[in-house]
Amino acid sequence: MKTTMNLPDALMAELKRRARAENRTVTSIVEESLRAHLESHHEQWHAPILPTWNSGGYRVDLDDKDAVLDAMDDVR
């Protein structure tokens, strides 16, 4: 996929220097860097903690629309 990014001039210059020195394309270095960054931060993400409440043992089949509506009426 083709995309456009705005990078600081100094960063782009360093990126081009490194690409030349390693006989690589700028794209390959950016791709490798992004993949490494995303992989290293993937494990740091945690699902948000959802609120809980005591239902008093009350259960409802969420696939049963009428049962859900009845349960909602009971709460009100």
N, C-alpha and C positions, 0 to 999 in steps of 0.2 A: 504494500500500500504506500502510496506517495503522500507525504505530509510536509507541512512547513512549520519550522520552529524558529523562534527568535532567540539567538544565543549571544552572549557578550562577545565582542570582537576578540578579546584576549583568549577566551575559551576556544573559539573557533580556530584561531591561529595555532594554539597548542594542539588541537585535534588534528589539524592538517599536517603539522610537523611530525606528530606521532605516526600518522598514517603513512607518510613518506618514509620514515625511518623503519617501519615494520613492513613496508611494501604491501600495504593493505589499503582498502577503501575507507573513507570516512564513515560510510554507512555501516561497514562491518564492525568498526570500533564502537559506534553509537549503539548498534544492536546488541553487541556483546555486553557493553556496560549497562544498558537498560535491563537486560535479562538477569545479570548478576545482581543488580540493585533490587529488582522485584523479588527474586528468589530469596535474598538475604532478609528482606522485610516481610515476606509471606508468613513466616512463623510468628512474627510479633503481633499479628492481627488476632484479636479475640472477639468472639461473638458478644454482643451486648448482653448484659444480664437482664432478663425480662422480669417484670414484677410477678409476684405470686400472691395467692390468697388462699385462705382456708374455705373450701366449698362445703365443709361439713359432710363430706362423703357424697355430695350430690354429683351425679354424672349425667351427661347428655351426649347422645350420638350426633356429632356435628354434621354428619351426612343426612340427617333427618331434619329437614327444614321446619316441620311442624313442632318437633321436639325442642328445637332451638328457640323458636318463637314462644313456646309455652314456658321454657325456662326463663326467658327474658321477662315475660309477664310476671312470673313468680318472684323475680328479684325486685321488681317495682313495687 
